[in-house]
Amino acid sequence: MINKPELLAPAGSLEKLKTALTFGADAVYFGIPDFSLRVRINTFTLAKIKQGIKYARDNNKKVYLTLNIFAHNKHLNKLPKYIAFIKEAKPDAIIVSDPGIINIIKTKLPKIEIHLSTQANCTNWQAAKFWHEAGVKRIILGREVTLKEIAEIHKKVPQVELEYFVHGAMCMSYSGRCMLSKWLMNRSANLGDCVQPCRWNYHVVEEKRPNTFIPIEEDRHGTYIFNSKDLCLLDHLEKLKKAGIMSFKIEGRAKSIYYLANIIKIYRQAIDKTKTLKHLNSELAKLMNRGYTTGFLYGEDKEIQNTDRSHFEPKWEFVGEVLKYNTKTKQVTVKVHNSIKTNNQLEFVLPCGENFKFKIKDFYNTKNKQKLTAAHGGGGGKTIYFEVPKEVPIMTVIRKKL
């Protein structure tokens, strides 16, 4: 049996990469420009990818690069540049879905480890055997694969590593093979440019087609008929481990550093068994979500859709991140994300160890040392400083209860 599965985190930017690794991820995944399923929401340049790989190496962590679009001929013309870059950058693995790109990588980069993207829809042991024989070391199974099927795939093809999504957004289509974005907005989900039309609010309109009925329940606000709940397998990690999953994957390259910090810490503590599941589930409830579901882990989940609303608003708000701690003055410098006011009760979510609460009294603008009674976030990147009762690591995120 696997001793301790890998915790694999999304990294939508260099800042998020550092946050994920600081809060306990063993590895991160992020996209090569033009070839990732996060083309539109991707701040990585080739230079930043190199910085990210170096940061991970310096912290004894791993990096997996995604080239997981289903490529058209036009994309292949750009591929040689990225192949040369990958050879130089030396990531730990490449995540691919397209058989043609897999062949090119095997020819041009024979030593690189290949992971099969969930986009390839591997859902049975014969497919896993095929891909393993084709040179794939790890398979990221489709979200539709059940726990029983995972165990059978592992038993039939024990040589291949298995990875599985344990938390994050679910697609209403089969493992992300959705055509809505392309149809409605001419932006293809399978080329990394999904506009998430499944999260939109829909109203029934008359089709004027006799004998064609679409049963739909709605009120005057419409219906979120395509809106899937979020996957959450926090309570089922031990069963996944016993079934053969060696990497627990978190979805969310487009999510904030606050979300990422909290989710990674929660799953890190679950894997390490340093907190009870009851406590960790209470922490999950503090984050924005669409409602939680086990997806298809135990077969079809009848409660997989949230048709009432796009998401649930949490009772907690992200207000800041710690940029610096001065050991002499015992002061923190904080980048403000949302309103902080005198006498607010703040909770500091540390990368490791116990969170702590602190009622803020006097705080000051870092630019002019002016004492403030309120500071607001927004795009200005306002920073403040104030004294705290204990040492606070950089990248700590701060929240307050609404």
C-alpha positions in Angstrom: 0.0 0.0 0.0 1.1 3.6 -0.7 2.7 5.1 2.5 1.5 8.7 2.0 -0.1 9.9 -1.2 1.2 13.1 -2.9 -0.8 16.3 -2.5 -0.9 18.0 -5.9 -2.0 21.6 -6.1 -2.9 24.0 -8.9 -0.8 27.0 -9.7 -2.4 29.7 -11.8 0.5 32.1 -11.2 3.9 32.3 -9.7 2.5 33.7 -6.5 -0.1 30.9 -6.3 2.7 28.3 -6.9 4.6 29.7 -3.9 1.4 29.8 -1.8 0.6 26.1 -2.6 4.0 24.8 -1.8 4.3 26.9 1.4 0.9 25.6 2.7 1.9 22.0 2.2 1.6 20.8 -1.4 4.1 18.2 -2.5 3.8 19.2 -6.1 2.2 21.8 -8.3 0.8 21.8 -11.9 0.5 24.7 -14.2 0.3 25.4 -17.9 2.6 26.1 -20.8 1.3 29.1 -22.7 -0.8 28.2 -25.8 -1.1 24.5 -24.8 -2.8 24.5 -21.4 -6.5 24.2 -20.5 -6.0 27.5 -18.7 -4.9 29.6 -21.7 -7.1 32.6 -20.8 -6.4 32.6 -17.0 -2.6 32.0 -17.1 0.0 34.5 -16.1 2.9 32.2 -16.6 5.6 33.3 -19.1 8.5 31.0 -20.0 10.7 33.0 -17.6 8.2 32.7 -14.8 7.9 28.9 -15.4 11.7 28.7 -14.9 11.4 30.7 -11.7 8.6 28.4 -10.5 10.6 25.2 -11.2 13.6 26.7 -9.4 11.5 27.6 -6.4 10.1 24.1 -6.3 13.5 22.5 -6.6 14.9 24.7 -3.8 12.1 23.5 -1.6 12.4 19.8 -2.6 9.0 19.9 -4.4 7.9 18.8 -7.8 6.5 20.6 -10.9 4.3 19.1 -13.6 3.7 21.2 -16.8 0.4 20.9 -18.7 0.3 20.5 -22.5 -3.2 19.1 -22.3 -5.2 20.8 -25.1 -6.5 18.7 -28.0 -4.2 20.2 -30.6 -5.1 21.3 -34.1 -2.5 21.5 -36.9 -1.9 25.1 -36.2 -0.8 24.3 -32.6 1.8 21.8 -33.8 3.7 24.7 -35.5 4.3 26.3 -32.1 5.3 23.0 -30.4 9.0 22.9 -31.3 9.7 26.1 -29.3 8.1 24.6 -26.2 9.8 21.2 -26.6 13.1 23.0 -26.6 12.1 25.0 -23.5 10.9 21.9 -21.6 14.2 20.2 -22.4 16.1 23.1 -20.8 13.7 23.7 -17.9 13.5 20.0 -16.8 10.1 19.8 -15.1 9.4 16.5 -13.3 6.6 15.5 -15.7 4.4 16.7 -18.6 0.6 16.3 -18.5 -0.7 15.5 -21.9 -4.0 14.4 -23.4 -3.4 14.4 -27.2 -1.9 11.2 -28.6 0.0 13.1 -31.3 1.7 15.3 -28.7 2.5 12.3 -26.7 4.3 10.8 -29.7 6.2 14.0 -30.3 7.3 14.2 -26.6 8.4 10.5 -26.6 10.6 11.2 -29.7 12.0 14.6 -28.8 12.1 14.2 -25.0 12.5 10.4 -24.3 13.6 10.9 -20.7 10.7 13.1 -19.6 7.9 11.5 -17.5 4.5 11.6 -19.2 1.2 11.9 -17.2 -2.1 11.3 -19.0 -4.5 14.2 -18.5 -8.0 13.6 -17.2 -9.1 15.1 -20.6 -8.2 11.8 -22.2 -11.1 10.1 -20.3 -9.3 7.1 -19.1 -12.1 5.2 -17.2 -11.2 1.5 -17.5 -8.2 -0.9 -17.0 -7.8 -1.8 -20.7 -7.4 1.9 -21.5 -4.9 2.3 -18.6 -3.0 -0.7 -19.9 -2.9 0.8 -23.4 -1.6 4.1 -22.2 1.0 2.6 -20.0 2.3 0.5 -22.9 2.3 3.7 -25.0 4.8 5.3 -22.5 2.6 6.9 -19.9 3.8 6.6 -16.3 0.8 8.1 -14.5 -2.8 8.4 -15.4 -5.1 11.1 -14.1 -8.4 9.2 -14.1 -11.6 10.7 -15.3 -13.8 12.0 -12.5 -16.5 9.5 -13.6 -14.4 6.5 -12.4 -15.9 4.9 -9.2 -13.9 3.7 -6.2 -14.6 0.1 -7.2 -13.3 0.8 -10.7 -10.2 2.5 -9.3 -9.3 -0.6 -7.3 -9.8 -2.8 -10.3 -7.7 -0.6 -12.6 -4.9 -0.7 -9.9 -5.1 -4.4 -9.6 -5.1 -5.1 -13.4 -2.4 -2.5 -14.2 -0.3 -2.1 -11.0 2.7 -0.7 -12.9 0.9 2.6 -13.7 0.6 5.4 -11.2 -2.9 6.6 -10.6 -4.0 10.2 -9.8 -7.5 11.4 -9.0 -9.2 14.7 -8.4 -10.3 15.0 -4.7 -11.5 18.6 -4.6 -12.7 21.4 -6.8 -15.1 22.5 -9.5 -17.0 19.8 -11.4 -17.9 20.0 -15.1 -21.4 19.2 -16.1 -20.0 17.5 -19.2 -18.1 14.2 -19.4 -14.6 14.9 -17.9 -14.7 18.4 -19.2 -15.6 17.6 -22.8 -18.0 20.5 -23.1 -19.2 22.2 -26.2 -21.3 25.0 -24.6 -18.5 27.6 -24.4 -17.6 27.1 -28.1 -21.2 27.1 -29.2 -22.3 30.2 -27.2 -19.2 32.3 -27.2 -16.9 30.7 -29.8 -14.3 30.0 -27.1 -13.3 26.3 -26.8 -13.1 24.6 -23.5 -10.9 21.9 -25.1 -8.4 24.6 -26.1 -8.3 26.1 -22.6 -10.7 29.0 -23.1 -13.9 28.0 -21.3 -16.1 30.9 -20.2 -18.1 28.5 -17.9 -21.6 28.9 -19.3 -22.6 26.1 -17.0 -22.5 28.6 -14.2 -24.9 31.0 -15.9 -28.5 31.5 -15.0 -30.9 30.1 -17.6 -34.6 30.7 -18.4 -36.9 28.4 -20.3 -37.9 29.7 -23.7 -40.5 28.3 -26.0 -38.8 26.1 -28.7 -41.9 25.9 -31.0 -41.2 22.2 -31.5 -44.3 20.1 -30.9 -43.9 16.9 -28.8 -40.4 18.0 -27.6 -40.5 18.5 -23.9 -37.6 19.6 -21.6 -38.7 19.1 -18.0 -37.2 21.9 -16.0 -38.1 23.4 -12.6 -37.6 27.1 -12.2 -38.9 30.2 -10.4 -39.0 33.8 -11.5 -35.2 34.0 -11.1 -34.5 31.2 -13.6 -32.5 28.1 -13.0 -28.9 27.0 -12.8 -29.7 23.8 -14.5 -26.1 23.0 -15.6 -24.4 24.1 -12.4 -22.5 21.3 -10.8 -21.6 21.2 -7.1 -18.0 21.2 -6.1 -16.2 17.8 -5.6 -15.1 17.2 -2.0 -13.6 13.8 -1.1 -12.0 15.0 2.2 -13.7 12.2 4.1 -12.7 9.5 1.6 -9.0 9.9 1.2 -8.1 6.7 3.1 -10.4 4.6 0.9 -8.8 6.2 -2.2 -5.4 5.4 -0.9 -6.3 1.8 -0.3 -7.8 1.6 -3.8 -4.4 2.6 -5.3 -4.5 6.4 -5.7 -1.0 7.8 -5.1 -1.7 11.4 -5.9 -4.6 13.5 -4.6 -5.2 16.4 -7.0 -6.8 19.7 -6.2 -8.6 21.8 -8.9 -8.5 25.6 -9.0 -5.8 27.3 -11.0 -8.2 30.3 -11.4 -9.0 30.5 -7.6 -7.5 33.1 -5.2 -4.4 32.6 -3.0 -6.7 32.7 0.0 -8.8 29.8 -1.3 -5.7 27.9 -2.3 -3.9 28.4 1.0 -6.9 27.2 3.0 -7.7 24.2 0.8 -4.1 23.0 0.7 -3.7 23.3 4.4 -6.9 21.4 5.0 -6.0 18.5 2.8 -2.4 18.5 4.1 -3.7 18.1 7.7 -6.1 15.4 6.5 -3.3 13.4 4.9 -1.0 13.9 7.8 -3.9 13.2 10.3 -3.0 16.2 12.4 -6.6 17.4 12.7 -10.0 15.6 12.9 -12.2 15.4 9.9 -14.9 17.2 11.8 -12.6 20.2 12.4 -11.4 20.2 8.7 -15.0 20.1 7.4 -15.8 23.1 9.6 -12.8 24.9 7.9 -14.1 24.0 4.5 -17.4 25.6 5.3 -15.7 28.9 5.7 -14.8 29.0 1.9 -17.0 29.9 -1.1 -18.4 26.8 -2.6 -21.3 25.5 -4.8 -22.3 22.9 -2.3 -20.2 19.7 -1.9 -20.6 16.3 -3.6 -18.7 13.0 -3.7 -19.3 13.1 -7.5 -19.3 9.6 -9.0 -17.0 8.0 -6.4 -19.8 5.6 -5.3 -21.7 5.5 -8.6 -24.0 8.2 -9.8 -24.7 10.9 -7.2 -28.3 12.2 -7.6 -27.3 15.4 -5.7 -24.5 16.5 -8.0 -26.2 19.6 -9.4 -26.9 22.9 -7.6 -29.8 24.3 -9.6 -30.8 26.9 -7.0 -27.9 29.3 -7.2 -24.4 29.6 -8.7 -22.6 29.3 -5.3 -22.9 29.8 -1.6 -21.4 32.9 0.0 -19.3 32.1 3.1 -19.6 33.9 6.4 -15.9 34.7 6.3 -14.0 37.2 4.1 -10.4 37.3 2.9 -9.0 40.6 4.1 -5.2 40.4 3.7 -1.9 38.6 3.2 1.3 38.9 5.2 4.2 40.3 3.2 6.7 40.7 5.9 7.3 40.2 9.6 9.8 42.3 11.6 11.2 40.2 14.5 12.5 43.3 16.3 9.3 45.4 16.2 7.0 42.4 16.1 5.1 44.1 13.3 3.6 42.6 10.2 3.2 44.2 6.8 0.0 43.3 5.3 -1.4 43.7 1.7 -5.1 44.6 2.1 -7.6 42.7 0.0 -10.8 43.7 1.7 -11.9 46.2 4.4 -9.9 46.1 7.7 -11.2 48.4 10.5 -10.1 49.2 14.1 -11.4 46.5 16.5 -12.0 43.9 13.8 -11.4 40.4 15.0 -8.9 38.9 12.5 -8.0 35.3 12.1 -4.5 34.5 10.8 -4.4 31.3 8.7 -0.7 30.2 9.0 1.0 27.9 6.5 1.5 25.3 9.3 0.5 25.1 12.9 -2.5 26.5 14.7 -4.4 29.5 13.3 -4.9 32.3 15.8 -7.3 35.3 16.3 -6.3 38.8 17.1 -8.3 42.0 17.5 -6.6 44.7 15.6 -6.2 48.1 17.4 -3.7 50.6 16.0 -2.5 50.2 12.4 -0.7 52.4 9.9 -0.2 53.1 6.2 3.2 51.9 5.1 3.7 54.8 2.7 3.3 57.7 5.1 3.2 56.1 8.5 -0.3 57.6 9.0 -2.5 56.0 11.6 -5.7 54.6 10.1 -9.1 53.5 11.4 -10.0 51.7 8.1 -8.1 50.3 5.2 -9.7 49.0 2.0 -8.5 46.6 -0.7 -9.1 46.9 -4.4 -6.6 47.3 -7.2 -4.3 49.7 -5.4 -2.4 47.1 -3.5 -2.6 49.2 -0.3 -0.3 47.9 2.5 -0.5 48.5 6.3 1.5 47.5 9.3 0.7 46.7 12.9 2.0 44.9 15.9 0.9 41.2 16.5 1.3 39.0 19.6 3.3 36.3 17.9 5.5 35.6 15.0 3.7 35.4 11.7 5.2 33.7 8.6 5.1 35.5 5.2 2.2 34.2 3.0 -0.1 33.9 6.0 -3.6 34.8 4.9 -6.0 36.8 7.0 -9.7 36.6 7.2 -12.6 38.1 9.3 -16.1 36.9 10.0 -18.8 38.9 8.4 
